[in-house]
Amino acid sequence: MASVTIGGRLLHPRDLDSYATFAYEYAGLEDAEDFTDAEEGTGGLQRVTGDLNTALAWAAAGVCVLQQSLPHPFSRVLPPQ
C-alpha cells in the first residue's frame, strides 16, 4: 500500500485508524475517552484545546475513505467483529 506525507504526517490512505488518531491529536484530545464527559451534563467539546476544524476535516476524510470501501449500494449494517 502506498503512503503519502500530508502536513508532515505519514499517512497510509486506507488506514482508517490514522484518520481518527490525527483527528484526536489536532483537537488536542489524548484519546476517545477525553471527548465524552457526562459529568454535570457538560459536553466533551469543552475539552477540545486544539484546532477543531482541522480535526473534523481529518475525521470527515476517514468517513469518506470508509464509504468508498463499501460496495455500492450499501444499506446494511457491518457485522460486529
C-alpha positions, 0 to 999 in steps of 0.5 A: 500500500502506498503512503503519502506525507500530508502536513508532515504526517505519514499517512497510509490512505486506507488506514482508517485508524490514522484518520481518527488518531490525527483527528484526536491529536489536532483537537488536542484530545489524548484519546476517545475517552477525553471527548465524552464527559457526562459529568454535570451534563457538560459536553466533551467539546469543552475539552477540545484545546486544539484546532477543531476544524482541522480535526473534523476535516481529518475525521470527515476524510476517514468517513469518506475513505470508509464509504468508498470501501463499501460496495455500492449500494450499501444499506446494511449494517457491518457485522460486529467483529 
